[in-house]
């Protein structure tokens, strides 16, 4: 996919990815609280920025047809 089309897809998918991560963090937090488990650090849930994605494509000479092919488009970490 050319860079322009990929960027357009990214712009469409990013809000959905952000909503997914927010809901995941909310539900995961509720499960942890119900289990009496507390984390020592707050979870971070980034969606890869376009700049980071573009850099990764260039640096690694990746040829993908969709943002969904990336294994790190979204992530959760502490």
N, C-alpha and C positions, 0 to 999 in steps of 0.2 A: 504494500500500500504506500502511496506517496505521502510525503511528510504533511502536506496540506490536508489530505483526507484523514490521516491519523490524528492530526491536531483537532479537526472538527469532531471526530469520534470522542477524543479525550474530553472536549468541552461538554459533550452530551452525557458522557458516562460519569464524570467527576461528581456531580451532585448526587447521583444515585449511590456511588461508592461512599460518599461522606455520610449519607443517611444510613447506609448499611452499617458503617463503623460505629456511628453514634448509638444505633440500636443494639449492636453487639456489645459495646461497652456497658450500656445500661443493663442488659440482661445478664451479662457475665458478672457485673457488680452485685446484682440482686442474688444470683446463685451463690456467690462467695459469701455475701452477708448472711444468707439463710443457712449456710454451712458453718458459720462462725469463723470463717477464715478472713484474715485481714492481710493485705499486701503492705509491704514496707515502703513501696514506691507507687506513684500513680502510673497507670497505664497510659501509653501514648498510642494514638491511632492515626498515623499519617496516611494520606493519599499522595502518591508520588506526584510531584509538581511536573508541569509540562517541561520546564527547563531541565530537570533531572532525567526525565524520560528521553528527551531529545539527545541529551549528552550520552546516555546509556546506549541509545541506538547508534550514534556515531562512533563512540569509543569501541563498542563491541561488534560493529558492522552487522547489527541485527537486521533481519528482513522479516518483519511481522506483518500480518494482515489485520490485526486488531489489538487494542490495548489489553483486551482480556487474555491475550496469550502471555502477558508478563506475569511472572510468579511473584512479583513484588509491587504490583499496581497499588495494592492496599496492604497495610500491615498493622499488627498490634505488637507492642513491645513495652517492656518496663525499664 
